[in-house]
Amino acid sequence: MKKAILIILILTLVLTIFTGCRESDKVSYNLSMEADNFNIYRLVTVINTRTDEVMFQIRGNISITKEADGDLAIIGEDENGKYFKHFVCLSRDVSYVVEQLSTSNVEKHKFEINFNPKMIFPFDATVID
């Protein structure tokens, strides 16, 4: 029994070593988190692909998610710290493009966990590779 557990542990360790994340995966994740925290300036353009007309554009520090019903949810923060949310109904004739208009100094070896500010002991967690 002990040998079986040891073999399973060794196989798990070997698989963990060989299935590490790529550097681009870490940077992509960190950029997404920065955007979701309203720290990256973006431009969203919604296009009617049948007529090639731009239907909607929004610029700002925005977070973009796809809702369960397929709609695009755009959440933003204005210069006064107020939040807004817009929905775009995506269909066969409606598409969108998201551009990142500003650069971000995210680190590939660090991530941050943000807890509710009402916590008794807030802290930042950092992982160093």
N, C-alpha and C positions, 0 to 999 in steps of 0.2 A: 504494500500500500504506500509506504514512504517513497519507494522508487517511482511509482506512478505519479505521485505528487511532484517529486523532484523533476521528472521528465516534462511534466506539464509546465512547471515554472520556467525551466530552461527554454522550452519552445516558445513560451510567451515572451520571454526576454529577447530571444533571437528575432521574432517577428516584430517586436517593438523597435528594435534597432534598424531593421531593414525597411520599415514602412514609415520613416520620418517624413515630415512635411517639407515641401520645397520652399525655398526662400520667397518665391513669388506668392505662395499661399499665405504666408505670414504677413507680408506687406499688404496683400489684398484684404485680408481680414482686418488689419489695423486701419486701413483707409476707410473701409466700410463702417467701422466703429466710430471713427472721427466724423464721418458724414452723418451718422445717426445721432451724434451728440452736437450737431449743428456747427461744426468747426470747419467745414469745407464749402466753399462757394461753388455752386453748380448752376447749370442751365438745363432745363427740361423743355424739349420741343415736341409737341404732339402734332402729328402729320396725318392728313387724310390721304392715304396712299392711292386712292382712286383718282382724286383731282390734283394731287401733288400740292395741296394748299396747307399752309401752317395754320392749325386751328387754335393753338394755345401755346404760350411760352411763359415760363416763370423762372426768375433768377433769384438766387439768394442762398443762404445757409439752410439747406433743406435735406430732409430724410425721405427716401422713396421706398415704398414697400408695395408688394402685390397682394391684394386682398384675396380671401378665399373664393370670392365670387368672380375673380379675374380682373376686377377694377384696379387701377393704379392709384394708390394713396400717396399724396404729397403733403408732408407736414413741414412747416417752416417756422422760423423764429424771426421776427422783425427787429429793427434797431431799438425798439422800446422794451424788448423782452417778452412781447406778446406772441402767442402761437396761433397758427392758422392751419387748416387742413382742407385740401381740395381733392376731389375724386375725378378720375378720367376713366370713362367707360371704354375699354379696349374691345375692338371687334376686328373682323377680317379686313376692314378698310381703314382702321385707325391704328397707328403705330406711334412709337415714341423713341426719342434719343435723349440720353443724359450725358452731358459734358461736364467734366470737372474743370472749372475755370481758374482755380488757384492751386498752388502746390501745397503740400503738407509735409511736415517734418516728422513723419511717423518712424518709429524704430522697428526693425524687423525682429528684435530680440526682447521686446517689452510689450506687455499689455496691461491695461488698467481695468480694475473692476470698480464701478461706481455704485455705491449703495445709497439708499434713501437718506437724504440729509438729516432726517429726524432720528437717525440711529444714535444710540448712546455713545458708541465708540467707532466713528468712521475712520477708515484707513484705506490706503492704496496698496494693492498687491502687485509686485513686480516679479517677473520670471526672468532669470538670466540663463541663457544657454551656455 
